[in-house]
Amino acid sequence: MEITSPKSEDGAAVHDLVAACPPLDTNSLYMNLIQTTHFAQTCALAREDGEVIAWVSGHIPPEEPDTFFLWQVAVGEKARGKRLPKKLIADIFSRPACKNVRYLKTTITPDNDASWGLFRSVARWLGAPLKDELFFDKERHFKGRHDSEVLVTIGPFDLPPSG
Ligand SMILES: CC(C)(COP(=O)(O)OP(=O)(O)OC[C@H]1O[C@@H](n2cnc3c(N)ncnc32)[C@H](O)[C@@H]1OP(=O)(O)O)[C@@H](O)C(=O)NCCC(=O)NCCS
């Protein structure tokens, strides 16, 4: 198994993995291609026998240089339970692009138990508090088309040792 930043040729496999991991929203393949090019330094994938088995996408918001905003994490069903999300996040944190990162933010829908379990575990790993607040509201922002998204902030923390 290898963990790397993505290349543009990985965009289609990333798109397929996200589609195979409900309840994640799929995005356009073009958007995944942009992630694997412009945002490659803040995304990571795990590959086994040539297949993309796990994916973390994110970016550093322009106004928040100390924050890694994690957009999506997807682990193929067969690869779950092996701590791959933390390994991918650790790989991203080890890169020069993240040298000023002290906070991890992400959004979670209230009913996504796997995601809440994962990010509570990430907060313990980073030794930092976790707080949550409403970010995008079901009615105000999604006009009833999607559940509310809760903003989870973990930090401040010191970057974990890489490797
Ligand atoms: C969420 C997901 C990425 C977790 O992957 P994973 O490989 O099982 O995660 P890990 O092995 O690293 O487990 C991390 C923690 O999450 C917890 N967890 C994982 N799945 C869980 C579930 N279904 N319910 C509750 N907790 C869960 C684990 O118990 C572990 O906690 P611990 O460290 O206290 O033991 C994976 O289930 C997935 O891809 N789901 C579909 C997509 C999704 O919902 N993504 C998150 C939203 S962005």
PDBQT file of the ligand as one rigid body, heavy atoms in Angstrom, charges set to zero:
ROOT
HETATM    1  C1  LIG A 201     -16.039   7.418   7.777  1.00  0.00    +0.000 C 
HETATM    2  C2  LIG A 201     -14.973   6.495   7.170  1.00  0.00    +0.000 C 
HETATM    3  C3  LIG A 201     -14.017   7.344   6.357  1.00  0.00    +0.000 C 
HETATM    4  C4  LIG A 201     -14.210   5.807   8.344  1.00  0.00    +0.000 C 
HETATM    5  O1  LIG A 201     -13.193   4.976   7.774  1.00  0.00    +0.000 OA
HETATM    6  P1  LIG A 201     -12.426   3.855   8.661  1.00  0.00    +0.000 P 
HETATM    7  O2  LIG A 201     -11.343   3.311   7.819  1.00  0.00    +0.000 OA
HETATM    8  O3  LIG A 201     -13.402   2.876   9.191  1.00  0.00    +0.000 OA
HETATM    9  O4  LIG A 201     -11.862   4.727   9.870  1.00  0.00    +0.000 OA
HETATM   10  P2  LIG A 201     -10.805   4.308  11.006  1.00  0.00    +0.000 P 
HETATM   11  O5  LIG A 201     -10.430   2.865  10.926  1.00  0.00    +0.000 OA
HETATM   12  O6  LIG A 201      -9.685   5.280  10.929  1.00  0.00    +0.000 OA
HETATM   13  O7  LIG A 201     -11.632   4.574  12.341  1.00  0.00    +0.000 OA
HETATM   14  C5  LIG A 201     -11.503   5.831  12.995  1.00  0.00    +0.000 C 
HETATM   15  C6  LIG A 201     -12.517   5.932  14.123  1.00  0.00    +0.000 C 
HETATM   16  O8  LIG A 201     -13.845   6.047  13.584  1.00  0.00    +0.000 OA
HETATM   17  C7  LIG A 201     -14.707   5.125  14.219  1.00  0.00    +0.000 C 
HETATM   18  N1  LIG A 201     -15.714   4.647  13.271  1.00  0.00    +0.000 N 
HETATM   19  C8  LIG A 201     -15.484   4.157  12.030  1.00  0.00    +0.000 A 
HETATM   20  N2  LIG A 201     -16.650   3.766  11.485  1.00  0.00    +0.000 NA
HETATM   21  C9  LIG A 201     -17.609   4.024  12.394  1.00  0.00    +0.000 A 
HETATM   22  C10 LIG A 201     -19.044   3.832  12.429  1.00  0.00    +0.000 A 
HETATM   23  N3  LIG A 201     -19.684   3.288  11.362  1.00  0.00    +0.000 N 
HETATM   24  N4  LIG A 201     -19.715   4.269  13.506  1.00  0.00    +0.000 NA
HETATM   25  C11 LIG A 201     -19.080   4.818  14.579  1.00  0.00    +0.000 A 
HETATM   26  N5  LIG A 201     -17.732   5.012  14.620  1.00  0.00    +0.000 NA
HETATM   27  C12 LIG A 201     -17.030   4.604  13.547  1.00  0.00    +0.000 A 
HETATM   28  C13 LIG A 201     -13.785   3.990  14.627  1.00  0.00    +0.000 C 
HETATM   29  O9  LIG A 201     -14.344   3.232  15.694  1.00  0.00    +0.000 OA
HETATM   30  C14 LIG A 201     -12.530   4.721  15.042  1.00  0.00    +0.000 C 
HETATM   31  O10 LIG A 201     -12.654   5.226  16.358  1.00  0.00    +0.000 OA
HETATM   32  P3  LIG A 201     -11.568   4.851  17.520  1.00  0.00    +0.000 P 
HETATM   33  O11 LIG A 201     -10.251   5.441  17.063  1.00  0.00    +0.000 OA
HETATM   34  O12 LIG A 201     -12.157   5.509  18.731  1.00  0.00    +0.000 OA
HETATM   35  O13 LIG A 201     -11.515   3.356  17.581  1.00  0.00    +0.000 OA
HETATM   36  C15 LIG A 201     -15.591   5.393   6.285  1.00  0.00    +0.000 C 
HETATM   37  O14 LIG A 201     -16.569   4.692   7.044  1.00  0.00    +0.000 OA
HETATM   38  C16 LIG A 201     -16.263   5.926   5.024  1.00  0.00    +0.000 C 
HETATM   39  O15 LIG A 201     -15.621   6.146   3.999  1.00  0.00    +0.000 OA
HETATM   40  N6  LIG A 201     -17.600   6.147   5.093  1.00  0.00    +0.000 N 
HETATM   41  C17 LIG A 201     -18.373   6.649   3.963  1.00  0.00    +0.000 C 
HETATM   42  C18 LIG A 201     -18.038   8.088   3.634  1.00  0.00    +0.000 C 
HETATM   43  C19 LIG A 201     -18.199   9.064   4.809  1.00  0.00    +0.000 C 
HETATM   44  O16 LIG A 201     -19.185   9.047   5.522  1.00  0.00    +0.000 OA
HETATM   45  N7  LIG A 201     -17.179   9.907   4.992  1.00  0.00    +0.000 N 
HETATM   46  C20 LIG A 201     -17.130  10.877   6.090  1.00  0.00    +0.000 C 
HETATM   47  C21 LIG A 201     -17.779  12.168   5.732  1.00  0.00    +0.000 C 
HETATM   48  S1  LIG A 201     -16.682  13.338   4.960  1.00  0.00    +0.000 SA
ENDROOT
TORSDOF 0
